[in-house]
């Protein structure tokens, strides 16, 4: 499956906080060390 970017809205941001969104926001959940060790993936889930 080819790499595809997820929109910020799909990543849990709202219209109100899109302007201040930063990749560093994810450091709350995954440390920089773990990101480098395991890599980073975004997963889109859809109900069928």
SEKE-284945 format. One record per atom (N, C-alpha, C): residue in three letters; x, y, z. Coordinates in Angstrom, 2 decimals, decimal comma, padded with zeros to 5 digits. Atoms other than C-alpha are relative to their C-alpha. Last residue first. Layout:
N
node rest:ALA	px:X	py:Y	pz:Z
...
***
This chain:
48
node rest:UNK	px:000,55	py:000,51	pz:001,27
node rest:UNK	px:-017,89	py:-000,86	pz:006,65
node rest:UNK	px:-001,45	py:-000,37	pz:000,14
node rest:UNK	px:001,06	py:000,98	pz:-000,21
node rest:UNK	px:-016,59	py:001,33	pz:009,44
node rest:UNK	px:-000,56	py:-000,41	pz:-001,35
node rest:UNK	px:001,33	py:-000,34	pz:000,54
node rest:UNK	px:-013,35	py:003,04	pz:008,50
node rest:UNK	px:-000,98	py:-001,11	pz:000,33
node rest:UNK	px:000,97	py:001,06	pz:-000,24
node rest:UNK	px:-009,99	py:003,09	pz:010,28
node rest:UNK	px:-001,35	py:000,47	pz:-000,51
node rest:UNK	px:001,38	py:-000,46	pz:000,23
node rest:UNK	px:-007,05	py:005,17	pz:009,07
node rest:UNK	px:-000,92	py:-001,20	pz:000,18
node rest:UNK	px:000,92	py:001,02	pz:000,51
node rest:UNK	px:-003,69	py:004,24	pz:010,58
node rest:UNK	px:-001,39	py:000,61	pz:-000,12
node rest:UNK	px:001,37	py:-000,46	pz:-000,22
node rest:UNK	px:-000,78	py:006,63	pz:011,05
node rest:UNK	px:-000,94	py:-001,01	pz:-000,64
node rest:UNK	px:001,04	py:000,41	pz:000,94
node rest:UNK	px:002,66	py:005,07	pz:011,41
node rest:UNK	px:-001,31	py:000,65	pz:000,39
node rest:UNK	px:001,28	py:-000,66	pz:-000,25
node rest:UNK	px:005,90	py:006,17	pz:013,04
node rest:UNK	px:-000,98	py:-000,39	pz:-001,10
node rest:UNK	px:000,61	py:-000,67	pz:001,14
node rest:UNK	px:009,17	py:004,30	pz:013,37
node rest:UNK	px:-001,36	py:000,56	pz:000,38
node rest:UNK	px:001,06	py:000,80	pz:000,60
node rest:UNK	px:010,10	py:001,75	pz:016,04
node rest:UNK	px:-000,60	py:000,60	pz:-001,27
node rest:UNK	px:-000,22	py:001,44	pz:-000,12
node rest:UNK	px:013,47	py:002,99	pz:017,36
node rest:UNK	px:-001,01	py:-000,81	pz:-000,81
node rest:UNK	px:-001,17	py:000,37	pz:000,79
node rest:UNK	px:013,30	py:006,58	pz:016,10
node rest:UNK	px:000,22	py:-001,51	pz:000,01
node rest:UNK	px:000,31	py:-000,30	pz:001,40
node rest:UNK	px:009,74	py:007,06	pz:017,35
node rest:UNK	px:001,17	py:-000,40	pz:-000,89
node rest:UNK	px:000,84	py:001,08	pz:000,53
node rest:UNK	px:010,64	py:005,26	pz:020,58
node rest:UNK	px:-000,38	py:000,24	pz:-001,45
node rest:UNK	px:-000,80	py:001,22	pz:000,07
node rest:UNK	px:013,53	py:007,68	pz:021,21
node rest:UNK	px:-000,81	py:-001,16	pz:-000,57
node rest:UNK	px:-000,85	py:-000,11	pz:001,20
node rest:UNK	px:011,38	py:010,71	pz:020,33
node rest:UNK	px:000,84	py:-001,27	pz:-000,16
node rest:UNK	px:-001,24	py:-000,78	pz:-000,16
node rest:UNK	px:008,91	py:009,56	pz:022,99
node rest:UNK	px:000,77	py:000,04	pz:-001,32
node rest:UNK	px:-001,15	py:000,82	pz:000,39
node rest:UNK	px:005,45	py:008,36	pz:021,95
node rest:UNK	px:001,26	py:000,86	pz:000,09
node rest:UNK	px:000,37	py:001,42	pz:000,05
node rest:UNK	px:002,17	py:009,64	pz:023,43
node rest:UNK	px:001,19	py:-000,91	pz:-000,25
node rest:UNK	px:000,75	py:000,29	pz:-001,23
node rest:UNK	px:003,01	py:013,21	pz:024,53
node rest:UNK	px:-000,27	py:-001,51	pz:000,09
node rest:UNK	px:-000,99	py:000,35	pz:-001,02
node rest:UNK	px:005,64	py:013,31	pz:021,77
node rest:UNK	px:-000,65	py:-000,27	pz:001,35
node rest:UNK	px:000,02	py:001,45	pz:-000,21
node rest:UNK	px:002,71	py:013,22	pz:019,33
node rest:UNK	px:001,01	py:-000,44	pz:001,05
node rest:UNK	px:001,14	py:000,33	pz:-000,86
node rest:UNK	px:002,25	py:016,99	pz:019,67
node rest:UNK	px:-000,03	py:-001,49	pz:000,33
node rest:UNK	px:-000,48	py:000,20	pz:-001,37
node rest:UNK	px:005,77	py:017,37	pz:018,21
node rest:UNK	px:-001,13	py:-000,30	pz:000,98
node rest:UNK	px:-000,39	py:001,41	pz:-000,14
node rest:UNK	px:004,26	py:016,87	pz:014,75
node rest:UNK	px:000,50	py:-000,31	pz:001,42
node rest:UNK	px:-001,43	py:000,22	pz:000,21
node rest:UNK	px:002,64	py:020,28	pz:015,32
node rest:UNK	px:000,30	py:-001,50	pz:000,09
node rest:UNK	px:-000,40	py:001,41	pz:000,01
node rest:UNK	px:-000,90	py:021,61	pz:015,25
node rest:UNK	px:001,47	py:-000,13	pz:-000,34
node rest:UNK	px:-001,06	py:000,19	pz:-000,99
node rest:UNK	px:-001,27	py:025,33	pz:016,07
node rest:UNK	px:000,48	py:-001,45	pz:000,07
node rest:UNK	px:-001,08	py:-000,97	pz:000,21
node rest:UNK	px:-003,22	py:026,27	pz:012,94
node rest:UNK	px:001,16	py:-000,19	pz:000,98
node rest:UNK	px:-000,84	py:000,37	pz:001,14
node rest:UNK	px:-005,27	py:023,06	pz:013,10
node rest:UNK	px:001,19	py:000,95	pz:-000,16
node rest:UNK	px:-001,41	py:000,13	pz:-000,37
node rest:UNK	px:-006,53	py:023,85	pz:016,62
node rest:UNK	px:000,92	py:-000,43	pz:-001,15
node rest:UNK	px:-000,50	py:-001,05	pz:-000,88
node rest:UNK	px:-009,98	py:025,34	pz:015,96
node rest:UNK	px:001,50	py:-000,12	pz:000,30
node rest:UNK	px:-000,22	py:-001,20	pz:000,81
node rest:UNK	px:-010,76	py:023,14	pz:012,95
node rest:UNK	px:000,65	py:001,10	pz:000,84
node rest:UNK	px:001,23	py:-000,67	pz:000,39
node rest:UNK	px:-010,33	py:020,16	pz:015,25
node rest:UNK	px:000,35	py:001,21	pz:-000,86
node rest:UNK	px:000,03	py:-001,45	pz:-000,23
node rest:UNK	px:-007,37	py:017,77	pz:015,52
node rest:UNK	px:-001,37	py:000,55	pz:-000,41
node rest:UNK	px:000,61	py:-000,37	pz:-001,27
node rest:UNK	px:-007,91	py:014,04	pz:015,85
node rest:UNK	px:000,00	py:001,48	pz:000,33
node rest:UNK	px:-000,92	py:000,33	pz:-001,10
node rest:UNK	px:-005,55	py:012,70	pz:013,19
node rest:UNK	px:-000,53	py:000,45	pz:001,36
node rest:UNK	px:000,03	py:001,45	pz:-000,17
node rest:UNK	px:-008,28	py:012,63	pz:010,53
node rest:UNK	px:000,90	py:-000,46	pz:001,15
node rest:UNK	px:001,32	py:000,33	pz:-000,55
node rest:UNK	px:-008,73	py:016,39	pz:011,01
node rest:UNK	px:-000,12	py:-001,51	pz:000,23
node rest:UNK	px:-000,03	py:-000,27	pz:-001,43
node rest:UNK	px:-004,98	py:016,82	pz:010,53
node rest:UNK	px:-001,34	py:-000,32	pz:000,65
node rest:UNK	px:000,27	py:-001,41	pz:-000,32
node rest:UNK	px:-005,29	py:015,16	pz:007,15
node rest:UNK	px:000,06	py:000,17	pz:001,51
node rest:UNK	px:001,29	py:-000,17	pz:-000,66
node rest:UNK	px:-003,61	py:011,79	pz:006,72
node rest:UNK	px:-000,19	py:001,48	pz:000,27
node rest:UNK	px:000,11	py:-000,89	pz:-001,15
node rest:UNK	px:-000,79	py:011,58	pz:004,20
node rest:UNK	px:-001,42	py:000,01	pz:000,55
node rest:UNK	px:001,01	py:-001,03	pz:000,24
node rest:UNK	px:-000,51	py:008,54	pz:001,98
node rest:UNK	px:-000,10	py:000,85	pz:001,26
node rest:UNK	px:000,08	py:-001,00	pz:-001,07
node rest:UNK	px:002,31	py:006,03	pz:001,64
node rest:UNK	px:-001,02	py:001,05	pz:-000,38
node rest:UNK	px:-000,85	py:-001,19	pz:000,08
node rest:UNK	px:001,50	py:003,38	pz:-000,95
node rest:UNK	px:-000,17	py:000,91	pz:001,22
node rest:UNK	px:000,86	py:-001,17	pz:000,00
node rest:UNK	px:000,00	py:000,00	pz:000,00
node rest:UNK	px:000,90	py:001,24	pz:000,00
***
